[in-house]
Amino acid sequence: MILKNGSKGEEVKALQSKLGLVADGNFGPGTEKSVKEWQTKNGLTADGIIGPASLEKLGLTSVIKEDVIIPKGGPINLEKLKGHVPDVVIAQIPTVMEKFQINTPLRLAHFLAQCGHESGGFKATQENLNYSADGLKKIFPKYFPGNIAELYARNPEKIASKVYGGRMGNGGEETKEGYKFRGRGYIQLTGKENYTSFAKSIGEDTITNPDLVATKYALASAGWFFSKNALNAIADKGADDATVTAVTKRVNGGTIGLADRIKHFKEYYHLLA
């Protein structure tokens, strides 16, 4: 659940009481100001928005439960996705929709199509780096010239440390940060720089505990990527194959798996529109 300026109800009252405010149940400018002050004091991004990490830090998780009910009404009926997208994913969609403005049937269909393909049907939440020597030479020829690949084959930690070391905010190969901040989440958040920015966005430390991206924030990290890379604006261009292709190029860097992405986009858009 996310509480922000404009929110109302018992959840807001619980928050206001915790902050020592008059508990009127209306999240207005005064509550927002107090939230920002509390966030600054506790080392969180002072955006005035209360998300899961802030709720936990406030000790309100037992009072305010994360919404895991699939909405049946409203502008987007997520109930229609049942049987096509895992329930555990559907339950996370409302929070991601609101936080990252993936809030129209068109945007959501594009988003889910990309997430589904990149994660092998919402199954993989970590990058598979268990490459053979031949695989390394084909996929990462720049990093494994000659016979050097033999020294790294079937060793994911060494492979990621070399391929991702010294870039994307990671330290050199010897620091093993390339492996620590390897691809996680439904759209493979990669690199210390991205993990740092994402941590600030959600108010939780994914630098100390990067595995949170693969578990608790698999969908949210994908939503952050979508927002950061202005993919909502591209998605808004339409429901045609050309738009799916444009989104795919921004996500994938090419058009690998395009037919599958188009297929699932059409499936989800038909359900949601």
Secondary structure, DSSP 8 states (H G I E B T S, - for coil): --B-TT-BSHHHHHHHHHTTS---SB--HHHHHHHHHHHHHTTS--SS-B-HHHHHHHT-TTTS----S---SSSS-GGGGBTTB-HHHHTTHHHHHHHHT--SHHHHHHHHHHHHHHTTTTT--B------HHHHHHH-TTTS-TTGGGGTTT-HHHHHHHHHTTSTT---GGGTHHHHT--BTTTTB-SHHHHHHHHHHHTS-TTT-GGGGTTTTHHHHHHHHHHHTTHHHHHTT-SSHHHHHHHHHHHHSS-TTHHHHHHHHHHHHHHH-
